Amino acid sequence: MANILFRVGRNRIVRLFCLTLITLFIGGLGLHFFEKTPRIVDAFWWSFVTITTVGYGDITPSTIGGRIIGVVVMVFGIGILGMFTATIASAFVDTKLKEGKGVKDVKVKDHFIICGWSYKAKEIIAELRADKKVKNKPIVIVADIPEKPLEDDNTFFIHGEVDVDVLQKANINEASVIMVLTDENLDSYSRDAKVVLNTLTIRKLNPKIYICVEISDSRNMQHGKLAGADEIIVIGELSGNLLVQAALDHGITKIITELVSNKFGNELYKVKPSENLVGMTFIEVLRLIKEKHNAIIVAVESGNDNKLVANPPGEYTIKPGDDLILIAHERPRLVK
């Protein structure tokens, strides 16, 4: 009990609130005693409006004792109430400053975490916000930058490099997906080494989280997989492949840009087939999905080994656990 009282006593807001109540009661009881007010509730009403500087004038002390009580309430009550409201305001400001500086723990769940900050991170957030499924999903940025890089009510910031303490501040145990970006201030080898090290740390803290990483050199893909990355994007290789396709088939990259962007046109989606589609052949499902949802299936991910098969044979049978990769204007709901 003593410890509880000690902790309460150390809390400035609680102390000031208690002092305000004490002043309110002293004023109300004092006025009731000296002025002989018929109802004590009227005395407390006078004490309250005096402390809050409203002063309706419906009750006015006329005795010496009542006026002394009035002076005490006006001097101490107004001052204490002012300090009380100022303390609450400063607490809100302090919390906002801590959030902006990235030193305050986040309490969100089922969120995305982005490790690193660059122009790409800003584009990633814009793409995520463009998807209706995750439009309002919390996003936490973990980066070694001075302050929160953008204003977004559902985006949070944790300052620092990727380590155990910083990731725990980002509530990694409750996160669903984490993206690890390369550090553009480092050379290619150091970038990938840092990404692999960060991936190892993340996988150790949360074995179930889905980890997407980018690396600079395709030769380091194996290191990323061993570290626990679920998906790896090779920066230079991807852009190089697109350049080759542009040279061979002019304009083809426009459709690729549309498919990988959530901001306009059709997008790629991965969806679970409904129960009635399981057991049907690929060509049957392809025709049915096109007719009912105006979507085109381009690949199937096997539920047994997570192997992705693009343009599978027409006689391929959809099995339980398979996922369909399709092109559609919006995410279809495959219900029976």
C-alpha positions in Angstrom: 0.0 0.0 0.0 2.8 2.4 0.9 4.5 1.7 -2.5 1.2 2.5 -4.3 0.9 5.8 -2.5 4.5 6.6 -3.2 4.1 6.1 -6.9 0.9 8.1 -6.9 2.6 10.9 -5.0 5.4 11.1 -7.6 3.0 11.5 -10.5 2.7 15.3 -11.0 -0.6 15.2 -12.8 -2.2 13.1 -10.0 -0.8 15.5 -7.4 -2.1 18.6 -9.1 -5.5 16.9 -9.6 -5.7 16.0 -5.9 -4.7 19.6 -4.9 -7.4 21.0 -7.2 -10.0 18.7 -5.6 -8.8 19.6 -2.1 -9.0 23.3 -2.9 -12.5 22.7 -4.4 -13.7 21.0 -1.2 -12.0 23.6 1.1 -13.7 26.4 -0.8 -17.1 24.7 -0.8 -17.0 23.7 2.9 -15.6 27.0 3.9 -18.3 29.0 2.1 -21.0 26.8 3.5 -19.7 27.3 7.0 -19.2 31.1 6.9 -22.1 32.0 4.6 -24.6 29.5 5.9 -25.7 28.6 2.4 -28.9 26.5 2.5 -27.5 23.8 0.3 -23.8 22.6 0.3 -24.1 21.7 -3.4 -24.5 25.5 -4.0 -21.3 26.1 -2.1 -19.4 23.6 -4.1 -20.9 25.1 -7.3 -19.5 28.5 -6.3 -16.1 27.0 -5.5 -16.0 25.3 -8.9 -16.9 28.3 -11.0 -14.4 30.4 -9.0 -11.5 28.0 -9.6 -12.3 27.9 -13.3 -12.5 31.7 -13.4 -16.1 31.6 -14.8 -17.6 33.5 -11.9 -21.3 33.7 -12.7 -21.9 36.0 -9.7 -25.0 34.0 -8.6 -23.4 33.5 -5.2 -21.2 36.2 -3.5 -19.5 35.9 -0.1 -20.6 38.7 2.3 -18.9 37.7 5.5 -15.2 38.2 6.4 -14.6 34.5 6.6 -16.4 33.9 3.3 -14.3 36.5 1.6 -11.1 35.0 3.0 -12.2 31.6 1.6 -12.9 33.3 -1.7 -9.4 34.8 -1.8 -7.8 31.4 -1.0 -9.8 29.7 -3.7 -9.0 32.4 -6.3 -5.3 32.5 -5.5 -4.5 28.9 -5.0 -7.3 27.2 -7.0 -6.7 29.1 -10.2 -2.9 28.7 -10.0 -3.2 24.9 -9.2 -5.8 24.4 -12.0 -3.6 26.3 -14.4 -0.6 24.1 -13.6 -2.8 21.0 -13.9 -4.0 21.9 -17.4 -0.5 23.0 -18.5 1.0 19.7 -17.3 -1.6 17.7 -19.3 -0.9 19.8 -22.4 2.9 19.4 -22.0 2.4 15.6 -21.6 0.6 15.5 -24.9 3.3 17.6 -26.6 6.0 15.5 -25.1 4.4 12.3 -26.4 4.1 13.9 -29.9 7.7 14.9 -29.8 8.8 11.4 -28.8 6.8 9.9 -31.6 8.3 12.3 -34.1 11.9 11.5 -32.8 11.1 7.8 -32.9 11.9 7.0 -29.3 8.4 5.9 -28.3 7.4 2.2 -28.4 4.5 1.4 -30.8 1.6 -0.7 -29.7 0.1 -1.6 -33.1 -0.5 -5.2 -34.2 -0.6 -7.0 -37.5 1.4 -4.2 -39.1 4.1 -3.8 -41.8 7.6 -2.9 -40.8 10.0 -1.2 -43.2 13.7 -1.3 -42.3 15.6 1.6 -43.9 14.6 4.9 -45.5 15.1 6.2 -49.0 13.0 7.4 -51.9 12.0 3.8 -52.5 10.5 3.5 -49.0 8.2 6.5 -49.7 7.0 4.8 -52.9 6.5 1.5 -51.0 4.2 3.2 -48.5 2.3 4.9 -51.4 1.8 1.6 -53.1 0.6 -0.1 -49.8 -1.9 2.7 -49.2 -3.2 2.3 -52.8 -4.2 -1.3 -52.0 -7.7 -1.5 -50.5 -6.8 -4.5 -48.5 -4.1 -2.7 -46.5 -5.1 0.9 -47.0 -5.5 1.5 -43.3 -3.0 -1.0 -42.0 -0.4 0.3 -39.6 3.1 0.8 -41.0 6.2 1.2 -38.8 9.4 2.7 -40.3 12.7 1.7 -38.6 15.5 3.9 -39.8 18.6 5.8 -38.5 17.3 9.2 -39.4 16.6 12.2 -37.1 12.8 12.3 -37.2 9.7 10.8 -38.8 10.1 11.2 -42.5 6.4 11.7 -43.5 3.1 12.7 -41.9 0.6 9.8 -41.9 -1.7 9.1 -39.0 -1.3 5.3 -39.4 2.5 5.4 -40.0 4.8 5.2 -37.1 8.6 5.8 -36.7 11.3 4.1 -34.6 14.7 5.7 -34.7 17.8 3.5 -34.9 19.6 0.7 -36.7 18.0 -2.8 -36.8 18.8 -4.5 -33.5 16.9 -6.3 -30.7 15.9 -3.2 -28.8 14.8 -1.3 -31.8 12.8 -4.2 -33.3 11.1 -4.7 -29.9 10.1 -1.0 -29.9 8.6 -1.7 -33.3 6.6 -4.6 -31.8 8.0 -7.1 -34.2 6.4 -10.0 -32.4 2.9 -8.7 -33.4 3.9 -7.7 -37.0 2.8 -9.6 -40.1 5.4 -8.6 -42.7 8.8 -6.9 -42.6 10.7 -5.4 -45.6 14.4 -4.9 -45.4 15.8 -2.3 -47.8 19.4 -1.9 -48.8 21.5 1.0 -47.4 22.4 3.1 -50.4 25.2 4.8 -48.4 27.3 1.6 -48.5 29.0 -0.3 -51.3 27.3 -3.3 -52.9 29.0 -5.9 -50.8 28.4 -4.1 -47.5 24.8 -3.4 -48.4 24.0 -7.1 -48.9 26.0 -8.1 -45.8 24.0 -5.7 -43.7 20.7 -6.9 -45.2 21.7 -10.6 -44.4 22.7 -9.6 -40.8 19.4 -7.7 -40.3 17.5 -10.7 -41.7 19.2 -13.1 -39.2 18.2 -10.8 -36.3 14.6 -10.5 -37.5 14.2 -14.2 -38.0 15.6 -14.9 -34.5 13.2 -12.5 -32.9 10.1 -13.7 -34.8 10.4 -17.0 -36.6 6.9 -16.7 -38.1 7.1 -13.2 -39.7 7.2 -13.0 -43.5 10.4 -11.3 -44.5 10.9 -9.5 -47.9 14.4 -8.2 -48.6 16.2 -6.5 -51.5 19.9 -7.1 -52.3 22.3 -5.7 -54.9 24.1 -8.8 -56.1 22.3 -12.0 -57.1 25.3 -14.0 -55.8 24.1 -13.1 -52.3 20.7 -14.6 -52.8 21.7 -17.8 -51.1 23.0 -16.0 -48.1 19.6 -14.2 -47.8 17.7 -17.5 -48.0 19.9 -19.1 -45.3 19.4 -16.0 -43.1 15.6 -16.7 -43.3 14.3 -14.3 -46.0 11.0 -15.5 -47.6 11.3 -13.4 -50.7 14.4 -11.7 -52.2 14.4 -9.0 -54.8 17.6 -8.4 -56.7 17.7 -4.7 -57.6 20.1 -4.6 -60.6 18.9 -7.9 -62.0 15.3 -6.9 -62.1 15.9 -3.6 -63.9 18.3 -5.3 -66.3 15.7 -7.9 -67.2 13.1 -5.2 -67.9 15.6 -3.3 -70.1 16.2 -6.5 -72.2 12.4 -7.0 -72.5 12.0 -3.4 -73.6 14.6 -3.9 -76.3 13.2 -7.2 -77.6 9.5 -6.4 -77.4 9.0 -2.6 -77.5 6.5 -1.3 -75.0 6.0 -4.5 -73.0 7.4 -3.0 -69.8 4.3 -0.7 -69.7 2.1 -3.6 -68.9 4.6 -4.9 -66.3 4.6 -1.5 -64.7 0.8 -1.5 -64.5 0.7 -5.0 -63.0 3.2 -4.2 -60.2 1.5 -0.9 -59.3 -1.5 -0.6 -57.0 -2.2 3.0 -58.1 -3.8 2.3 -61.5 -5.0 -0.3 -64.0 -5.0 -4.1 -63.3 -2.9 -5.7 -60.6 -1.5 -9.1 -59.7 -3.3 -10.9 -56.8 -2.8 -14.2 -55.0 -6.1 -15.7 -53.8 -7.3 -19.0 -52.3 -9.6 -20.9 -54.7 -13.1 -21.6 -53.3 -14.1 -25.1 -52.4 -16.0 -25.7 -55.6 -12.9 -24.9 -57.7 -10.8 -27.6 -56.0 -10.6 -30.7 -58.2 -11.4 -28.8 -61.4 -8.8 -28.5 -64.2 -6.9 -25.3 -64.7 -8.6 -24.6 -68.1 -12.0 -25.0 -66.4 -11.1 -22.7 -63.6 -9.5 -20.2 -66.0 -12.7 -20.0 -68.0 -14.9 -19.7 -64.9 -12.9 -17.0 -63.3 -12.8 -15.0 -66.5 -16.6 -15.2 -66.9 -17.6 -14.5 -63.3 -14.8 -12.1 -62.2 -13.2 -10.8 -65.4 -9.9 -12.0 -64.1 -7.1 -14.0 -65.8 -5.2 -16.7 -63.9 -1.5 -16.6 -64.9 0.1 -19.0 -62.4 -0.6 -21.5 -59.6 1.3 -21.9 -56.4 1.4 -25.4 -55.2 0.3 -25.9 -51.6 2.6 -28.9 -51.2 6.0 -27.3 -51.9 5.1 -23.6 -52.5 6.4 -24.0 -56.1 5.1 -21.4 -58.5 4.1 -22.6 -61.9 3.4 -20.0 -64.5 0.9 -20.8 -67.3 0.3 -24.4 -66.0 -1.0 -27.1 -68.4 -4.7 -27.0 -69.1 -5.2 -30.4 -67.5 -3.5 -29.4 -64.2 -5.9 -30.2 -61.4 -6.4 -27.5 -58.7 -5.6 -29.2 -55.3 -6.4 -28.2 -51.7 -3.9 -25.7 -50.5 -3.1 -24.3 -54.0 -3.1 -20.5 -54.5 -4.1 -18.8 -57.7 -2.1 -15.9 -59.1 -4.3 -13.8 -61.3 -4.7 -10.4 -63.0 -7.7 -8.4 -62.1 -8.8 -4.8 -61.7 -9.5 -5.4 -58.0 -9.0 -8.3 -55.6 -11.8 -10.9 -56.4 -13.7 -12.8 -53.7 -13.8 -16.4 -54.8 -16.9 -17.6 -53.0 -18.9 -20.7 -53.9 
